[in-house]
Amino acid sequence: MQREFRVLLKLHRHFSLTPRSHLYCGDERIIGAPFQVMDRRHGIVIRNRMPLLEADGPELRRRISEMMVDVLADLHVVDRDHR
């Protein structure tokens, strides 16, 4: 959790789709586990199958696939050593 917080904190400065992390707390006495507070991102979560969508069809799936490839390409261009 702490590593994720540090990565998101730095990545947000260079990759706008990254949620901004605000706080990390490693004190398990607070809620029973380490946690972080970050911005909420709205959108559709795709896990092992597509969620039911009104406009679902081949065109939407193609657009989502192309968007995912574009975003991953943009993410991989970020200089990981940039401070």
GROMACS elastic network, one bead per residue, 0.5 to 0.9 nm:
[ bonds ]
;  ai    aj funct       b0    kb
    1     4     6  0.51182   500
    1     5     6  0.62383   500
    1     6     6  0.87989   500
    1    24     6  0.81251   500
    1    26     6  0.85082   500
    1    34     6  0.68886   500
    1    35     6  0.67739   500
    1    36     6  0.74178   500
    2     5     6  0.50398   500
    2     6     6  0.63539   500
    2     7     6  0.87165   500
    2    24     6  0.66793   500
    2    25     6  0.82158   500
    2    26     6  0.75847   500
    2    34     6  0.80489   500
    2    35     6  0.81849   500
    2    36     6  0.80164   500
    3     6     6  0.51666   500
    3     7     6  0.61932   500
    3     8     6  0.86093   500
    4     7     6  0.51065   500
    4     8     6  0.60295   500
    4     9     6  0.83656   500
    5     8     6  0.52767   500
    5     9     6  0.59719   500
    5    10     6  0.87196   500
    5    21     6  0.63426   500
    5    22     6  0.85817   500
    5    23     6  0.79059   500
    5    24     6  0.65701   500
    5    36     6  0.68681   500
    5    37     6  0.89160   500
    5    38     6  0.87798   500
    6     9     6  0.51026   500
    6    10     6  0.63965   500
    6    11     6  0.85276   500
    6    21     6  0.83751   500
    6    24     6  0.88826   500
    7    10     6  0.54192   500
    7    11     6  0.58941   500
    7    12     6  0.84582   500
    8    12     6  0.58063   500
    8    13     6  0.88098   500
    8    18     6  0.66709   500
    8    19     6  0.70633   500
    8    20     6  0.67184   500
    8    21     6  0.62496   500
    9    12     6  0.56954   500
    9    13     6  0.74179   500
    9    18     6  0.87494   500
    9    19     6  0.84945   500
    9    20     6  0.63071   500
    9    21     6  0.54792   500
    9    22     6  0.78817   500
   10    13     6  0.58154   500
   10    14     6  0.75303   500
   10    82     6  0.88802   500
   10    83     6  0.74007   500
   11    14     6  0.54770   500
   11    15     6  0.58357   500
   11    16     6  0.83322   500
   11    18     6  0.67134   500
   11    19     6  0.89769   500
   11    20     6  0.87114   500
   11    78     6  0.82564   500
   11    80     6  0.82215   500
   12    15     6  0.52085   500
   12    16     6  0.58523   500
   12    17     6  0.73719   500
   12    18     6  0.50217   500
   12    19     6  0.65319   500
   12    20     6  0.58335   500
   12    21     6  0.81695   500
   13    16     6  0.70689   500
   13    18     6  0.85395   500
   13    20     6  0.86180   500
   14    18     6  0.86900   500
   14    78     6  0.68314   500
   14    79     6  0.85426   500
   14    82     6  0.89059   500
   15    18     6  0.58897   500
   15    74     6  0.81122   500
   15    75     6  0.68822   500
   15    78     6  0.72921   500
   16    19     6  0.77876   500
   16    20     6  0.89495   500
   17    41     6  0.86102   500
   17    71     6  0.86941   500
   18    21     6  0.88981   500
   18    41     6  0.87154   500
   19    38     6  0.63203   500
   19    39     6  0.52492   500
   19    40     6  0.68220   500
   19    41     6  0.66697   500
   20    37     6  0.87794   500
   20    38     6  0.54917   500
   20    39     6  0.53725   500
   20    40     6  0.85805   500
   21    24     6  0.79841   500
   21    36     6  0.72044   500
   21    37     6  0.60408   500
   21    39     6  0.64950   500
   22    36     6  0.74208   500
   22    37     6  0.55266   500
   22    38     6  0.53777   500
   22    39     6  0.77215   500
   23    35     6  0.83304   500
   23    36     6  0.53882   500
   23    37     6  0.51138   500
   23    38     6  0.71281   500
   24    34     6  0.76263   500
   24    35     6  0.59465   500
   24    37     6  0.65776   500
   25    28     6  0.79758   500
   25    30     6  0.83526   500
   25    33     6  0.87469   500
   25    34     6  0.56515   500
   25    35     6  0.54561   500
   25    36     6  0.61278   500
   25    37     6  0.86215   500
   26    29     6  0.88382   500
   26    30     6  0.87705   500
   26    33     6  0.72564   500
   26    35     6  0.65785   500
   26    36     6  0.85682   500
   27    30     6  0.60439   500
   27    31     6  0.82072   500
   27    32     6  0.80493   500
   27    33     6  0.71655   500
   27    34     6  0.60447   500
   27    35     6  0.84650   500
   28    31     6  0.60353   500
   28    34     6  0.54838   500
   28    35     6  0.84339   500
   29    32     6  0.54889   500
   29    33     6  0.74458   500
   29    34     6  0.88937   500
   30    33     6  0.75389   500
   30    34     6  0.83557   500
   31    34     6  0.76979   500
   31    35     6  0.81412   500
   44    51     6  0.78965   500
   45    50     6  0.84617   500
   45    51     6  0.77492   500
   46    49     6  0.64578   500
   46    50     6  0.57190   500
   46    51     6  0.67055   500
   47    50     6  0.70809   500
   47    51     6  0.84239   500
   50    53     6  0.82386   500
   50    56     6  0.89602   500
   50    61     6  0.89090   500
   52    55     6  0.89333   500
   52    56     6  0.72728   500
   53    56     6  0.51582   500
   53    57     6  0.88954   500
   54    57     6  0.89901   500
   55    60     6  0.70683   500
   56    59     6  0.79212   500
   56    60     6  0.59407   500
   56    61     6  0.72040   500
   57    60     6  0.55242   500
   57    61     6  0.62706   500
   57    62     6  0.86594   500
   58    61     6  0.51531   500
   58    62     6  0.60523   500
   58    63     6  0.86433   500
   59    62     6  0.51179   500
   59    63     6  0.62298   500
   59    64     6  0.86692   500
   60    63     6  0.50883   500
   60    64     6  0.61429   500
   60    65     6  0.85559   500
   61    64     6  0.51154   500
   61    65     6  0.61039   500
   61    66     6  0.86146   500
   62    65     6  0.51218   500
   62    66     6  0.61787   500
   62    67     6  0.85387   500
   63    66     6  0.51805   500
   63    67     6  0.60540   500
   63    68     6  0.85912   500
   64    67     6  0.50503   500
   64    68     6  0.61414   500
   64    69     6  0.87056   500
   65    68     6  0.51640   500
   65    69     6  0.63551   500
   65    70     6  0.87215   500
   66    69     6  0.51868   500
   66    70     6  0.62063   500
   66    71     6  0.86657   500
   67    70     6  0.50830   500
   67    71     6  0.61278   500
   67    72     6  0.85510   500
   68    71     6  0.51918   500
   68    72     6  0.60942   500
   68    73     6  0.85037   500
   69    72     6  0.51813   500
   69    73     6  0.60850   500
   69    74     6  0.86216   500
   70    73     6  0.51006   500
   70    74     6  0.62046   500
   70    75     6  0.86384   500
   71    74     6  0.50348   500
   71    75     6  0.61271   500
   71    76     6  0.86539   500
   72    76     6  0.62064   500
   72    77     6  0.87885   500
   73    76     6  0.52032   500
   73    77     6  0.65166   500
   74    77     6  0.53002   500
   74    78     6  0.70290   500
   75    78     6  0.56008   500
   76    79     6  0.79960   500
   76    80     6  0.88138   500
   77    80     6  0.86940   500
   78    81     6  0.88078   500
   78    82     6  0.82490   500
   79    82     6  0.53935   500
   79    83     6  0.88907   500
   80    83     6  0.80915   500
